[in-house]
Amino acid sequence: MRIRLHGTPAETAAALPAIAQVLHIQQVSRHYPDRPPSTWHRIYLDATPREDPAHDDA
């Protein structure tokens, strides 16, 4: 799946480890700045769900 994170560079950097706990992040794009006067940036993630062995019925 493709996910867009939108916020300050510090916010998007802080969100990555939390997202990586539940999703397997395959690729992270570069930061794309919003048009001025905004200080927000966007990054895009390509990710897949992590398999949770605790919920495996096998």
RAZINOR-V861950 format. One record per backbone hydrogen bond with DSSP energy under -1.0 kcal/mol. CO is the residue of the C=O (numbers start at 0). NH is the residue of the N-H. Records with the same first field share a line. If there is no record, write none. Layout:
CO->NH / NH
This chain:
0->46
2->44
4->42
6->40
7->11
8->12
9->13
10->14
11->15
14->18
15->19
18->21 / 22
21->49
23->47
26->45
31->41
34->37
39->33
40->6
41->31
42->4
43->28
44->2
45->25 / 26
47->23
51->54
52->55
